[in-house]
């Protein structure tokens, strides 16, 4: 059993006690799992990770806790133990696990774990160099520290949504990727803290604000406000300097191609492919003229793309050196020849869901992989208690009878 | 002052625009010593990209460059010259990490590829950040942010609300996908540095921006790839108009729905049967939306935000950057700081979304073009000032 859980990745030997749920937190520990860390997910039947049963934008996704594809995709390769944290003995199991862990991660509302006696100050008494990451909607400090949120509220409050979408439509609240950006940022922060511990022997607590994650990823917009005294607005697919710069309709239903021209060389390349004499007009002589007359430019490009298959148009333009790309709005990305040749998807076999294609690790690094499907709820309770904590059968039976392992 | 979490880590950056510079900025702001290499006279294209005050281009006054290059040293170097390549190798021999974003094969062709550099410095970690990675049929494809944002699955049909009929999906504002790539590269880089303690050697991190972005949208991509007919997306609440703009409300769980109803004053319609379970609420999502909109029409975004949060339902206002800057919570947390830059003056910068209890975030101004030539070339490599003048005259630095 132990060998099946061993890894060769750069974080092999690192153990994480993971209280996170929903989407953001689990994405962070998923990345750590891909890098070789052992992730022990603390779960409970009384308070299910809601990704096991439903989704913000799809409603119920699964009849029981072990059939959710969303949960699977966010929890690959982790171990699961069920513990009823309302019971002191369960909290004691947690403390013993933390004593054998390097990292603790959590995204409950600020204060919840502290009230259970499992806050950073408590846990550092059992593991002085523990690294603990707490992720919340707007951070654990400040007047709104207790406020809650989900990906759409983080994105809206950060400034990122206001600049996304068409100027004549409501702003676009982005997608579930916002949560995954929060988790990815958490993984980076944990790695930085692990590096510090490797150098100094010192652990620490990290307070992460999900809303600030998104603000930091539009940082230049804040600098524009400070430096240029201007509040950036949303502009659809247009750019503040480049033109052409848009999505163009291609042959077929809902087929689009993006074309973006940033330099004179790219403009010449575009003209070598799209031979429309109108492009020679003085109205398109330089970048400023093209930007000013981009609606007309879009019409000319649209005439050309409309007659063409999006993939063929992309290949023709790219051969000439033009940044053109198919818009993947559906399943097409899994069939893309480049994505296939790079082996971006991995296949995992889940005992209830069956075989499933999942997006694999985003880095090519030695020993980094996706090893297993997500755990069934409580799948590794006995393994963790026996192999990691060294409890006897009798002790485990007693915990089971006392309802500690629910 | 205490040192940052990544102090002691030395990094060389050969990056332009957003992704690679952001990767290096994340490390630099936490204390890594980053030396950024820029083309003599030209610099990182972000310097010419702006936005600029009064729209007047100036290499030292680009908002994009100033944000993405805090805490770095800046030197000029042309690796296209033989001397430039020698200097590059000397610098790379003595650092932990190289972050680069040149087209696949470009550094290899001039003798600065991973295999050559790792001979000189076996502990070196090289992160190569390119649109489509180092291999595969698209490795030489060109891409701007627009292309890859839509080319990596972020334009799924699941967005609520989607664009009007007949319009293509809009891209995210700014350079979100490039930030995704820089952040993801930073994780791979630090992981490789941590793993080096056991293995004793560095490695080459091949980071495809497309894959970093796909990983960020892995749930929706998983749905679309495995299920040819996914459930259409529905949502209770969502983006709603208030008196002074839009807000978001997401009453996902039962107690959050009840909290919203309580915040709304327990209106009569909320006693209908369909309100009692999640399925009914989803089926009547449009009706629920109308009721919420009617209630919200007389309230401001902030009134709704605090009212909903006090009752326990997640809600939040759509804010522009000026409003985020003025937000009390951001002020209380010190999320924004003033940084003084010699040419751009004192400006307000976002810091980072994480507060480490022991180690600081240590942002300092972005370098002027070639600002640290003397410090790095004379201090680190032992060149004299006369040498520098000669190198500058030859266009090497």
Interface residues (C-beta under 8 A of the other chain):
Chain A: X9 X10 X11 X12 X13 X23 X27 X31 X35 X36 X50 X54 X56 X57 X58 X59 X60 X61 X69 X70 X73 X74 X120 X137 X138 X139 X141 X142 X143 X144 X145 X147 X148 X149 X150 X152 X153 X154 X155 X156 X157 X158 X159 X160 X161 X162 X163 X164 X165 X166 X169 X170 X171 X172 X173 X174 X175 X176 X177 X180 X181 X184 X185 X186 X187 X188 X189 X191 X192 X193 X194 X195 X196 X198 X199 X202 X204 X205 X206 X207 X208 X209 X210 X211 X212 X213 X215 X216 X217 X218 X219 X220 X221 X222 X223 X224 X225 X226 X227 X228 X229 X230 X231 X232 X234 X235 X236 X237 X239 X240 X241 X242 X245 X246 X247 X249 X256 X258 X259 X260 X262 X266 X318 X321 X322 X323 X324 X325 X326 X327 X328 X329 X330 X331 X333 X334 X337 X338 X339 X341 X342 X344 X345 X356 X357 X358 X359 X361 X362 X363 X364 X365 X366 X367
Chain B: X5 X6 X7 X8 X9 X26 X30 X49 X50 X51 X52 X53 X54 X55 X61 X63 X64 X66 X67 X68 X132 X133 X134 X135 X136 X137 X138 X141 X142 X143 X144 X145 X146 X147 X148 X150 X151 X152 X153 X154 X155 X156 X157 X158 X159 X160 X161 X163 X164 X167 X168 X169 X170 X171 X172 X173 X174 X175 X176 X179 X180 X183 X184 X185 X186 X187 X188 X190 X191 X192 X193 X194 X195 X196 X197 X198 X203 X204 X205 X206 X207 X208 X210 X211 X212 X214 X215 X216 X217 X218 X219 X220 X221 X222 X223 X224 X225 X226 X227 X228 X230 X231 X233 X234 X235 X238 X239 X241 X246 X247 X248 X250 X252 X253 X278 X279 X282 X309 X312 X313 X314 X315 X316 X317 X318 X319 X320 X321 X322 X323 X324 X325 X327 X328 X329 X330 X332 X333 X335 X336 X344 X345 X347 X348 X349 X350 X351 X352 X353 X354 X355 X356 X357 X358 X359
